[in-house]
Amino acid sequence: VFNRIPTDEELTDLSSGIVEEWKYIARRLSMPTPTIKQVTADSRIDNRGQAFKMLFKWKERDSQSATVSVLCRALLAEDLKKTAIDVFKLQDQDLEDLIKKQ
């Protein structure tokens, strides 16, 4: 489950769960500051839209290495375990196993 690329539907669901934290997640995903500023400057979209746009840019940029594992690690680093569980349909034990692999 962790080594696959997240679907656009999952990114949409995730964007709802990181409305307030999306910039922190972006930094955890090593998104460059100019990209974050560009997404923020787009006043036509709300925070959820900005979160989705950032996630989409990350997926596009990192291609095959843009995995559920990478996203879950970023979410865990920002104390968003429940969001990871809900979006990716995981169990607590799945995330515990992921943490042990670090």
Number of C-alpha atoms within 10 A of each C-alpha: 12 16 12 12 18 19 14 13 10 15 21 18 17 23 24 17 19 20 16 13 15 24 21 16 23 21 13 16 20 11 19 10 12 9 14 19 11 11 20 19 11 12 9 8 13 12 19 19 18 23 29 24 20 25 25 17 17 18 20 12 12 13 11 11 15 20 18 19 20 15 22 22 21 21 23 16 13 15 11 17 17 15 20 24 15 14 19 19 10 16 12 11 9 13 19 10 10 13 13 7 7 6
